[in-house]
Amino acid sequence: MEEKQFGINDVVEMKKQHPCGANRWKIIRMGMDIRIKCEGCGHSVLIPRKEFGRKMKKILVKHEE
Ligand SMILES: [Zn+2]
């Protein structure tokens, strides 16, 4: 399976939606851990990179450099 390519400022959909009902997350920090921010309520969470790769469903908006 090909690895999903994601980067800072991309908007992604996760396999599980946030309890607020939204399922659009913006990547706001990249590193060993990935910080994503819910576009619905503004809540942000920190997820280990490996786990993020498993939990992310698809990239909705690819940020242009
Ligand atoms: Zn939310």
N, CA, C, O and the ligand as a Tripos MOL2 file, in Angstrom:
@<TRIPOS>MOLECULE
protein
  261   259    66     0     0
PROTEIN
NO_CHARGES

@<TRIPOS>ATOM
      1 N           0.8430   -1.1980    0.0000 N.3       1 MET1
      2 CA          0.0000    0.0000    0.0000 C.3       1 MET1
      3 C           0.8800    1.2510    0.0000 C.2       1 MET1
      4 O           1.8460    1.3370    0.7590 O.2       1 MET1
      5 N           0.5510    2.1910   -0.8290 N.am      2 GLU2
      6 CA          1.3720    3.4000   -0.9020 C.3       2 GLU2
      7 C           1.1490    4.3020    0.3040 C.2       2 GLU2
      8 O           0.0410    4.4080    0.8300 O.2       2 GLU2
      9 N           2.2080    4.9340    0.7190 N.am      3 GLU3
     10 CA          2.1310    5.7970    1.8890 C.3       3 GLU3
     11 C           1.4580    7.1070    1.5150 C.2       3 GLU3
     12 O           1.7300    7.6890    0.4650 O.2       3 GLU3
     13 N           0.5810    7.5530    2.3890 N.am      4 LYS4
     14 CA         -0.0950    8.8210    2.1380 C.3       4 LYS4
     15 C           0.8830    9.9580    2.3690 C.2       4 LYS4
     16 O           1.5800    9.9990    3.3820 O.2       4 LYS4
     17 N           0.9250   10.8680    1.4310 N.am      5 GLN5
     18 CA          1.7980   12.0330    1.5510 C.3       5 GLN5
     19 C           0.9950   13.1980    2.1000 C.2       5 GLN5
     20 O           0.0160   13.6410    1.5000 O.2       5 GLN5
     21 N           1.4280   13.6780    3.2400 N.am      6 PHE6
     22 CA          0.7180   14.8030    3.8300 C.3       6 PHE6
     23 C           1.7340   15.8270    4.3100 C.2       6 PHE6
     24 O           2.8990   15.5050    4.5440 O.2       6 PHE6
     25 N           1.2820   17.0490    4.4510 N.am      7 GLY7
     26 CA          2.1820   18.1080    4.8790 C.3       7 GLY7
     27 C           1.4470   19.1780    5.6480 C.2       7 GLY7
     28 O           0.2250   19.1480    5.7970 O.2       7 GLY7
     29 N           2.2210   20.1160    6.1270 N.am      8 ILE8
     30 CA          1.6500   21.2000    6.9290 C.3       8 ILE8
     31 C           0.6020   21.9810    6.1330 C.2       8 ILE8
     32 O           0.7650   22.2380    4.9400 O.2       8 ILE8
     33 N          -0.4580   22.3440    6.8150 N.am      9 ASN9
     34 CA         -1.5880   23.1100    6.2630 C.3       9 ASN9
     35 C          -2.5230   22.3200    5.3620 C.2       9 ASN9
     36 O          -3.4740   22.8810    4.8180 O.2       9 ASN9
     37 N          -2.2670   21.0180    5.1950 N.am     10 ASP10
     38 CA         -3.2210   20.1980    4.4530 C.3      10 ASP10
     39 C          -4.4590   20.0020    5.3300 C.2      10 ASP10
     40 O          -4.3660   19.9900    6.5570 O.2      10 ASP10
     41 N          -5.5940   19.8510    4.6970 N.am     11 VAL11
     42 CA         -6.8240   19.5470    5.4320 C.3      11 VAL11
     43 C          -7.1510   18.0860    5.1570 C.2      11 VAL11
     44 O          -7.2530   17.6640    4.0050 O.2      11 VAL11
     45 N          -7.3130   17.3240    6.2280 N.am     12 VAL12
     46 CA         -7.5130   15.8800    6.0830 C.3      12 VAL12
     47 C          -8.8070   15.4100    6.7450 C.2      12 VAL12
     48 O          -9.3830   16.0740    7.6070 O.2      12 VAL12
     49 N          -9.2260   14.2410    6.2980 N.am     13 GLU13
     50 CA        -10.3730   13.5830    6.9130 C.3      13 GLU13
     51 C          -9.8330   12.3880    7.6790 C.2      13 GLU13
     52 O          -8.9830   11.6550    7.1730 O.2      13 GLU13
     53 N         -10.3250   12.1860    8.9050 N.am     14 MET14
     54 CA         -9.8780   11.0650    9.7150 C.3      14 MET14
     55 C         -10.9130    9.9340    9.6240 C.2      14 MET14
     56 O         -12.0530   10.1540    9.2150 O.2      14 MET14
     57 N         -10.4960    8.7250   10.0110 N.am     15 LYS15
     58 CA        -11.4340    7.5980    9.9610 C.3      15 LYS15
     59 C         -12.5980    7.8040   10.9230 C.2      15 LYS15
     60 O         -13.7270    7.3830   10.6690 O.2      15 LYS15
     61 N         -12.2850    8.4660   12.0390 N.am     16 LYS16
     62 CA        -13.3310    8.7610   13.0210 C.3      16 LYS16
     63 C         -13.5620   10.2520   13.0530 C.2      16 LYS16
     64 O         -12.6050   11.0230   13.1290 O.2      16 LYS16
     65 N         -14.8160   10.6790   12.9970 N.am     17 GLN17
     66 CA        -15.0730   12.1100   13.0790 C.3      17 GLN17
     67 C         -14.9180   12.5850   14.5190 C.2      17 GLN17
     68 O         -14.9700   11.7950   15.4620 O.2      17 GLN17
     69 N         -14.7260   13.8980   14.6630 N.am     18 HIS18
     70 CA        -14.6150   14.4840   15.9980 C.3      18 HIS18
     71 C         -15.9960   14.4900   16.6460 C.2      18 HIS18
     72 O         -16.9980   14.5970   15.9400 O.2      18 HIS18
     73 N         -16.0750   14.3760   17.9710 N.am     19 PRO19
     74 CA        -17.3810   14.3990   18.6460 C.3      19 PRO19
     75 C         -18.2320   15.6300   18.3220 C.2      19 PRO19
     76 O         -19.4510   15.5880   18.4860 O.2      19 PRO19
     77 N         -17.6180   16.7200   17.8660 N.am     20 CYS20
     78 CA        -18.4010   17.9180   17.5350 C.3      20 CYS20
     79 C         -19.1640   17.7470   16.2210 C.2      20 CYS20
     80 O         -19.9990   18.5830   15.8750 O.2      20 CYS20
     81 N         -18.8800   16.6690   15.4910 N.am     21 GLY21
     82 CA        -19.6160   16.3960   14.2600 C.3      21 GLY21
     83 C         -18.8520   16.7030   12.9880 C.2      21 GLY21
     84 O         -19.2520   16.2950   11.8980 O.2      21 GLY21
     85 N         -17.7510   17.4230   13.1330 N.am     22 ALA22
     86 CA        -16.9490   17.7690   11.9550 C.3      22 ALA22
     87 C         -15.9280   16.6740   11.6660 C.2      22 ALA22
     88 O         -15.5150   15.9340   12.5600 O.2      22 ALA22
     89 N         -15.5360   16.5870   10.4170 N.am     23 ASN23
     90 CA        -14.4370   15.6730   10.0910 C.3      23 ASN23
     91 C         -13.5160   16.3320    9.0690 C.2      23 ASN23
     92 O         -13.2410   15.7870    7.9990 O.2      23 ASN23
     93 N         -13.0620   17.4960    9.4300 N.am     24 ARG24
     94 CA        -12.0760   18.2320    8.6480 C.3      24 ARG24
     95 C         -11.0320   18.7170    9.6270 C.2      24 ARG24
     96 O         -11.3380   19.4470   10.5690 O.2      24 ARG24
     97 N          -9.8120   18.3120    9.4020 N.am     25 TRP25
     98 CA         -8.7270   18.6510   10.3170 C.3      25 TRP25
     99 C          -7.5940   19.2850    9.5300 C.2      25 TRP25
    100 O          -7.2170   18.7980    8.4640 O.2      25 TRP25
    101 N          -7.0590   20.3600   10.0550 N.am     26 LYS26
    102 CA         -5.9160   21.0020    9.4120 C.3      26 LYS26
    103 C          -4.6440   20.6150   10.1470 C.2      26 LYS26
    104 O          -4.5830   20.6670   11.3760 O.2      26 LYS26
    105 N          -3.6340   20.2290    9.3880 N.am     27 ILE27
    106 CA         -2.3410   19.8890    9.9880 C.3      27 ILE27
    107 C          -1.6230   21.1900   10.3200 C.2      27 ILE27
    108 O          -1.2740   21.9600    9.4250 O.2      27 ILE27
    109 N          -1.4060   21.4310   11.6020 N.am     28 ILE28
    110 CA         -0.7820   22.6990   11.9930 C.3      28 ILE28
    111 C           0.6400   22.5350   12.5140 C.2      28 ILE28
    112 O           1.3530   23.5220   12.6940 O.2      28 ILE28
    113 N           1.0550   21.3000   12.7540 N.am     29 ARG29
    114 CA          2.4440   21.0760   13.1510 C.3      29 ARG29
    115 C           2.8980   19.7000   12.7050 C.2      29 ARG29
    116 O           2.1850   18.7110   12.8720 O.2      29 ARG29
    117 N           4.1000   19.6490   12.1310 N.am     30 MET30
    118 CA          4.6760   18.3820   11.6970 C.3      30 MET30
    119 C           5.9370   18.1200   12.4980 C.2      30 MET30
    120 O           6.6810   19.0410   12.8330 O.2      30 MET30
    121 N           6.1610   16.8680   12.7970 N.am     31 GLY31
    122 CA          7.3750   16.5010   13.5260 C.3      31 GLY31
    123 C           7.2670   15.0390   13.8950 C.2      31 GLY31
    124 O           6.6670   14.2620   13.1510 O.2      31 GLY31
    125 N           7.8290   14.6440   15.0180 N.am     32 MET32
    126 CA          7.6670   13.2790   15.5100 C.3      32 MET32
    127 C           6.1910   13.0390   15.7760 C.2      32 MET32
    128 O           5.6680   11.9390   15.5970 O.2      32 MET32
    129 N           5.5410   14.1130   16.2120 N.am     33 ASP33
    130 CA          4.1030   14.0860   16.4200 C.3      33 ASP33
    131 C           3.4600   15.0800   15.4650 C.2      33 ASP33
    132 O           4.0740   16.0640   15.0520 O.2      33 ASP33
    133 N           2.2290   14.8020   15.1310 N.am     34 ILE34
    134 CA          1.4880   15.6660   14.2170 C.3      34 ILE34
    135 C           0.3880   16.3600   15.0200 C.2      34 ILE34
    136 O          -0.3690   15.7100   15.7410 O.2      34 ILE34
    137 N           0.3080   17.6790   14.8920 N.am     35 ARG35
    138 CA         -0.7920   18.3700   15.5570 C.3      35 ARG35
    139 C          -1.8340   18.7600   14.5130 C.2      35 ARG35
    140 O          -1.5340   19.4150   13.5150 O.2      35 ARG35
    141 N          -3.0550   18.3380   14.7760 N.am     36 ILE36
    142 CA         -4.1400   18.6790   13.8630 C.3      36 ILE36
    143 C          -5.2050   19.4570   14.6160 C.2      36 ILE36
    144 O          -5.4240   19.2670   15.8130 O.2      36 ILE36
    145 N          -5.8610   20.3430   13.8700 N.am     37 LYS37
    146 CA         -6.8670   21.2010   14.4740 C.3      37 LYS37
    147 C          -8.2030   20.9520   13.7930 C.2      37 LYS37
    148 O          -8.3040   20.9700   12.5670 O.2      37 LYS37
    149 N          -9.2180   20.7220   14.6000 N.am     38 CYS38
    150 CA        -10.5610   20.4850   14.0730 C.3      38 CYS38
    151 C         -11.1050   21.7720   13.4750 C.2      38 CYS38
    152 O         -11.1010   22.8180   14.1240 O.2      38 CYS38
    153 N         -11.5750   21.6920   12.2320 N.am     39 GLU39
    154 CA        -12.0910   22.8860   11.5600 C.3      39 GLU39
    155 C         -13.4960   23.2250   12.0480 C.2      39 GLU39
    156 O         -14.0170   24.3060   11.7750 O.2      39 GLU39
    157 N         -14.0990   22.2850   12.7750 N.am     40 GLY40
    158 CA        -15.4460   22.5280   13.2830 C.3      40 GLY40
    159 C         -15.4250   23.3530   14.5640 C.2      40 GLY40
    160 O         -16.1060   24.3730   14.6670 O.2      40 GLY40
    161 N         -14.6430   22.9060   15.5350 N.am     41 CYS41
    162 CA        -14.6760   23.5420   16.8550 C.3      41 CYS41
    163 C         -13.3590   24.1860   17.2630 C.2      41 CYS41
    164 O         -13.2970   24.8750   18.2810 O.2      41 CYS41
    165 N         -12.3100   23.9710   16.4860 N.am     42 GLY42
    166 CA        -11.0350   24.5990   16.8010 C.3      42 GLY42
    167 C         -10.1740   23.8400   17.8020 C.2      42 GLY42
    168 O          -9.0750   24.2790   18.1400 O.2      42 GLY42
    169 N         -10.6720   22.7000   18.2770 N.am     43 HIS43
    170 CA         -9.9020   21.8750   19.2110 C.3      43 HIS43
    171 C          -8.7160   21.2640   18.4740 C.2      43 HIS43
    172 O          -8.8400   20.8480   17.3220 O.2      43 HIS43
    173 N          -7.5520   21.2120   19.1520 N.am     44 SER44
    174 CA         -6.4200   20.5850   18.4890 C.3      44 SER44
    175 C          -5.9120   19.3950   19.2860 C.2      44 SER44
    176 O          -5.9770   19.3790   20.5150 O.2      44 SER44
    177 N          -5.4100   18.4050   18.5740 N.am     45 VAL45
    178 CA         -4.8780   17.2040   19.2160 C.3      45 VAL45
    179 C          -3.5120   16.8620   18.6360 C.2      45 VAL45
    180 O          -3.2060   17.1660   17.4830 O.2      45 VAL45
    181 N          -2.7030   16.2200   19.4740 N.am     46 LEU46
    182 CA         -1.3600   15.8050   19.0970 C.3      46 LEU46
    183 C          -1.3760   14.2890   18.9310 C.2      46 LEU46
    184 O          -1.7750   13.5610   19.8400 O.2      46 LEU46
    185 N          -0.9420   13.8240   17.7690 N.am     47 ILE47
    186 CA         -0.9620   12.3900   17.4830 C.3      47 ILE47
    187 C           0.4140   11.9450   17.0010 C.2      47 ILE47
    188 O           1.0010   12.5900   16.1310 O.2      47 ILE47
    189 N           0.9430   10.8360   17.5630 N.am     48 PRO48
    190 CA          2.2220   10.3330   17.0540 C.3      48 PRO48
    191 C           2.1150   10.0680   15.5540 C.2      48 PRO48
    192 O           1.0830    9.5980   15.0760 O.2      48 PRO48
    193 N           3.1720   10.3680   14.8190 N.am     49 ARG49
    194 CA          3.1630   10.2690   13.3620 C.3      49 ARG49
    195 C           2.6550    8.9200   12.8280 C.2      49 ARG49
    196 O           1.8520    8.8770   11.8960 O.2      49 ARG49
    197 N           3.1270    7.8360   13.4230 N.am     50 LYS50
    198 CA          2.7140    6.4950   12.9820 C.3      50 LYS50
    199 C           1.2130    6.2900   13.1280 C.2      50 LYS50
    200 O           0.5400    5.7420   12.2560 O.2      50 LYS50
    201 N           0.7240    6.7560   14.2700 N.am     51 GLU51
    202 CA         -0.6930    6.6040   14.5560 C.3      51 GLU51
    203 C          -1.5200    7.4640   13.6020 C.2      51 GLU51
    204 O          -2.5850    7.0530   13.1410 O.2      51 GLU51
    205 N          -1.0210    8.6420   13.3200 N.am     52 PHE52
    206 CA         -1.7170    9.5450   12.4000 C.3      52 PHE52
    207 C          -1.8820    8.8790   11.0300 C.2      52 PHE52
    208 O          -2.9460    8.9570   10.4140 O.2      52 PHE52
    209 N          -0.8120    8.2210   10.5620 N.am     53 GLY53
    210 CA         -0.8610    7.5320    9.2780 C.3      53 GLY53
    211 C          -1.9530    6.4760    9.2130 C.2      53 GLY53
    212 O          -2.5620    6.2530    8.1660 O.2      53 GLY53
    213 N          -2.1870    5.8340   10.3420 N.am     54 ARG54
    214 CA         -3.2330    4.7940   10.3980 C.3      54 ARG54
    215 C          -4.6220    5.3910   10.5020 C.2      54 ARG54
    216 O          -5.5810    4.8600    9.9420 O.2      54 ARG54
    217 N          -4.7280    6.5120   11.2300 N.am     55 LYS55
    218 CA         -6.0450    7.0830   11.5110 C.3      55 LYS55
    219 C          -6.5650    8.0330   10.4380 C.2      55 LYS55
    220 O          -7.7630    8.3080   10.3650 O.2      55 LYS55
    221 N          -5.6530    8.5300    9.6100 N.am     56 MET56
    222 CA         -6.0820    9.4570    8.5760 C.3      56 MET56
    223 C          -6.7270    8.6890    7.4300 C.2      56 MET56
    224 O          -6.2210    7.6540    6.9970 O.2      56 MET56
    225 N          -7.8490    9.2100    6.9460 N.am     57 LYS57
    226 CA         -8.5570    8.5380    5.8600 C.3      57 LYS57
    227 C          -8.1060    9.0720    4.5090 C.2      57 LYS57
    228 O          -7.6940    8.3110    3.6330 O.2      57 LYS57
    229 N          -8.1890   10.3850    4.3530 N.am     58 LYS58
    230 CA         -7.7270   10.9720    3.0920 C.3      58 LYS58
    231 C          -7.4320   12.4590    3.2310 C.2      58 LYS58
    232 O          -7.8540   13.1200    4.1800 O.2      58 LYS58
    233 N          -6.6950   12.9530    2.2550 N.am     59 ILE59
    234 CA         -6.3980   14.3810    2.2240 C.3      59 ILE59
    235 C          -7.5140   15.0620    1.4380 C.2      59 ILE59
    236 O          -7.7910   14.6990    0.2950 O.2      59 ILE59
    237 N          -8.1410   16.0360    2.0530 N.am     60 LEU60
    238 CA         -9.2330   16.7600    1.3990 C.3      60 LEU60
    239 C          -8.7060   17.9400    0.5970 C.2      60 LEU60
    240 O          -9.0950   18.1430   -0.5530 O.2      60 LEU60
    241 N          -7.8270   18.7100    1.2040 N.am     61 VAL61
    242 CA         -7.2540   19.8790    0.5390 C.3      61 VAL61
    243 C          -5.7410   19.8280    0.6880 C.2      61 VAL61
    244 O          -5.2100   19.8590    1.7980 O.2      61 VAL61
    245 N          -5.0630   19.7500   -0.4340 N.am     62 LYS62
    246 CA         -3.6020   19.7330   -0.4250 C.3      62 LYS62
    247 C          -3.1140   21.1710   -0.4690 C.2      62 LYS62
    248 O          -3.4440   21.9340   -1.3770 O.2      62 LYS62
    249 N          -2.3180   21.5250    0.5390 N.am     63 HIS63
    250 CA         -1.7800   22.8770    0.5810 C.3      63 HIS63
    251 C          -0.7160   23.0630   -0.5080 C.2      63 HIS63
    252 O           0.2040   22.2550   -0.6410 O.2      63 HIS63
    253 N          -0.8590   24.1200   -1.2670 N.am     64 GLU64
    254 CA          0.1350   24.4140   -2.3140 C.3      64 GLU64
    255 C           1.2780   25.2140   -1.7100 C.2      64 GLU64
    256 O           1.0630   26.1870   -0.9860 O.2      64 GLU64
    257 N           2.4710   24.7960   -2.0130 N.am     65 GLU65
    258 CA          3.6630   25.4840   -1.4980 C.3      65 GLU65
    259 C           3.8110   26.8540   -2.1320 C.2      65 GLU65
    260 O           4.7560   27.5790   -1.8210 O.2      65 GLU65
    261 ZN        -14.3860   19.4090   16.6090 Zn       66 ZN66
@<TRIPOS>BOND
     1     1     2 1
     2     2     3 1
     3     3     4 2
     4     3     5 am
     5     5     6 1
     6     6     7 1
     7     7     8 2
     8     7     9 am
     9     9    10 1
    10    10    11 1
    11    11    12 2
    12    11    13 am
    13    13    14 1
    14    14    15 1
    15    15    16 2
    16    15    17 am
    17    17    18 1
    18    18    19 1
    19    19    20 2
    20    19    21 am
    21    21    22 1
    22    22    23 1
    23    23    24 2
    24    23    25 am
    25    25    26 1
    26    26    27 1
    27    27    28 2
    28    27    29 am
    29    29    30 1
    30    30    31 1
    31    31    32 2
    32    31    33 am
    33    33    34 1
    34    34    35 1
    35    35    36 2
    36    35    37 am
    37    37    38 1
    38    38    39 1
    39    39    40 2
    40    39    41 am
    41    41    42 1
    42    42    43 1
    43    43    44 2
    44    43    45 am
    45    45    46 1
    46    46    47 1
    47    47    48 2
    48    47    49 am
    49    49    50 1
    50    50    51 1
    51    51    52 2
    52    51    53 am
    53    53    54 1
    54    54    55 1
    55    55    56 2
    56    55    57 am
    57    57    58 1
    58    58    59 1
    59    59    60 2
    60    59    61 am
    61    61    62 1
    62    62    63 1
    63    63    64 2
    64    63    65 am
    65    65    66 1
    66    66    67 1
    67    67    68 2
    68    67    69 am
    69    69    70 1
    70    70    71 1
    71    71    72 2
    72    71    73 am
    73    73    74 1
    74    74    75 1
    75    75    76 2
    76    75    77 am
    77    77    78 1
    78    78    79 1
    79    79    80 2
    80    79    81 am
    81    81    82 1
    82    82    83 1
    83    83    84 2
    84    83    85 am
    85    85    86 1
    86    86    87 1
    87    87    88 2
    88    87    89 am
    89    89    90 1
    90    90    91 1
    91    91    92 2
    92    91    93 am
    93    93    94 1
    94    94    95 1
    95    95    96 2
    96    95    97 am
    97    97    98 1
    98    98    99 1
    99    99   100 2
   100    99   101 am
   101   101   102 1
   102   102   103 1
   103   103   104 2
   104   103   105 am
   105   105   106 1
   106   106   107 1
   107   107   108 2
   108   107   109 am
   109   109   110 1
   110   110   111 1
   111   111   112 2
   112   111   113 am
   113   113   114 1
   114   114   115 1
   115   115   116 2
   116   115   117 am
   117   117   118 1
   118   118   119 1
   119   119   120 2
   120   119   121 am
   121   121   122 1
   122   122   123 1
   123   123   124 2
   124   123   125 am
   125   125   126 1
   126   126   127 1
   127   127   128 2
   128   127   129 am
   129   129   130 1
   130   130   131 1
   131   131   132 2
   132   131   133 am
   133   133   134 1
   134   134   135 1
   135   135   136 2
   136   135   137 am
   137   137   138 1
   138   138   139 1
   139   139   140 2
   140   139   141 am
   141   141   142 1
   142   142   143 1
   143   143   144 2
   144   143   145 am
   145   145   146 1
   146   146   147 1
   147   147   148 2
   148   147   149 am
   149   149   150 1
   150   150   151 1
   151   151   152 2
   152   151   153 am
   153   153   154 1
   154   154   155 1
   155   155   156 2
   156   155   157 am
   157   157   158 1
   158   158   159 1
   159   159   160 2
   160   159   161 am
   161   161   162 1
   162   162   163 1
   163   163   164 2
   164   163   165 am
   165   165   166 1
   166   166   167 1
   167   167   168 2
   168   167   169 am
   169   169   170 1
   170   170   171 1
   171   171   172 2
   172   171   173 am
   173   173   174 1
   174   174   175 1
   175   175   176 2
   176   175   177 am
   177   177   178 1
   178   178   179 1
   179   179   180 2
   180   179   181 am
   181   181   182 1
   182   182   183 1
   183   183   184 2
   184   183   185 am
   185   185   186 1
   186   186   187 1
   187   187   188 2
   188   187   189 am
   189   189   190 1
   190   190   191 1
   191   191   192 2
   192   191   193 am
   193   193   194 1
   194   194   195 1
   195   195   196 2
   196   195   197 am
   197   197   198 1
   198   198   199 1
   199   199   200 2
   200   199   201 am
   201   201   202 1
   202   202   203 1
   203   203   204 2
   204   203   205 am
   205   205   206 1
   206   206   207 1
   207   207   208 2
   208   207   209 am
   209   209   210 1
   210   210   211 1
   211   211   212 2
   212   211   213 am
   213   213   214 1
   214   214   215 1
   215   215   216 2
   216   215   217 am
   217   217   218 1
   218   218   219 1
   219   219   220 2
   220   219   221 am
   221   221   222 1
   222   222   223 1
   223   223   224 2
   224   223   225 am
   225   225   226 1
   226   226   227 1
   227   227   228 2
   228   227   229 am
   229   229   230 1
   230   230   231 1
   231   231   232 2
   232   231   233 am
   233   233   234 1
   234   234   235 1
   235   235   236 2
   236   235   237 am
   237   237   238 1
   238   238   239 1
   239   239   240 2
   240   239   241 am
   241   241   242 1
   242   242   243 1
   243   243   244 2
   244   243   245 am
   245   245   246 1
   246   246   247 1
   247   247   248 2
   248   247   249 am
   249   249   250 1
   250   250   251 1
   251   251   252 2
   252   251   253 am
   253   253   254 1
   254   254   255 1
   255   255   256 2
   256   255   257 am
   257   257   258 1
   258   258   259 1
   259   259   260 2
@<TRIPOS>SUBSTRUCTURE
     1 MET1         2 RESIDUE 1 A MET
     2 GLU2         6 RESIDUE 1 A GLU
     3 GLU3        10 RESIDUE 1 A GLU
     4 LYS4        14 RESIDUE 1 A LYS
     5 GLN5        18 RESIDUE 1 A GLN
     6 PHE6        22 RESIDUE 1 A PHE
     7 GLY7        26 RESIDUE 1 A GLY
     8 ILE8        30 RESIDUE 1 A ILE
     9 ASN9        34 RESIDUE 1 A ASN
    10 ASP10       38 RESIDUE 1 A ASP
    11 VAL11       42 RESIDUE 1 A VAL
    12 VAL12       46 RESIDUE 1 A VAL
    13 GLU13       50 RESIDUE 1 A GLU
    14 MET14       54 RESIDUE 1 A MET
    15 LYS15       58 RESIDUE 1 A LYS
    16 LYS16       62 RESIDUE 1 A LYS
    17 GLN17       66 RESIDUE 1 A GLN
    18 HIS18       70 RESIDUE 1 A HIS
    19 PRO19       74 RESIDUE 1 A PRO
    20 CYS20       78 RESIDUE 1 A CYS
    21 GLY21       82 RESIDUE 1 A GLY
    22 ALA22       86 RESIDUE 1 A ALA
    23 ASN23       90 RESIDUE 1 A ASN
    24 ARG24       94 RESIDUE 1 A ARG
    25 TRP25       98 RESIDUE 1 A TRP
    26 LYS26      102 RESIDUE 1 A LYS
    27 ILE27      106 RESIDUE 1 A ILE
    28 ILE28      110 RESIDUE 1 A ILE
    29 ARG29      114 RESIDUE 1 A ARG
    30 MET30      118 RESIDUE 1 A MET
    31 GLY31      122 RESIDUE 1 A GLY
    32 MET32      126 RESIDUE 1 A MET
    33 ASP33      130 RESIDUE 1 A ASP
    34 ILE34      134 RESIDUE 1 A ILE
    35 ARG35      138 RESIDUE 1 A ARG
    36 ILE36      142 RESIDUE 1 A ILE
    37 LYS37      146 RESIDUE 1 A LYS
    38 CYS38      150 RESIDUE 1 A CYS
    39 GLU39      154 RESIDUE 1 A GLU
    40 GLY40      158 RESIDUE 1 A GLY
    41 CYS41      162 RESIDUE 1 A CYS
    42 GLY42      166 RESIDUE 1 A GLY
    43 HIS43      170 RESIDUE 1 A HIS
    44 SER44      174 RESIDUE 1 A SER
    45 VAL45      178 RESIDUE 1 A VAL
    46 LEU46      182 RESIDUE 1 A LEU
    47 ILE47      186 RESIDUE 1 A ILE
    48 PRO48      190 RESIDUE 1 A PRO
    49 ARG49      194 RESIDUE 1 A ARG
    50 LYS50      198 RESIDUE 1 A LYS
    51 GLU51      202 RESIDUE 1 A GLU
    52 PHE52      206 RESIDUE 1 A PHE
    53 GLY53      210 RESIDUE 1 A GLY
    54 ARG54      214 RESIDUE 1 A ARG
    55 LYS55      218 RESIDUE 1 A LYS
    56 MET56      222 RESIDUE 1 A MET
    57 LYS57      226 RESIDUE 1 A LYS
    58 LYS58      230 RESIDUE 1 A LYS
    59 ILE59      234 RESIDUE 1 A ILE
    60 LEU60      238 RESIDUE 1 A LEU
    61 VAL61      242 RESIDUE 1 A VAL
    62 LYS62      246 RESIDUE 1 A LYS
    63 HIS63      250 RESIDUE 1 A HIS
    64 GLU64      254 RESIDUE 1 A GLU
    65 GLU65      258 RESIDUE 1 A GLU
    66 ZN66       261 GROUP 0 **** ****
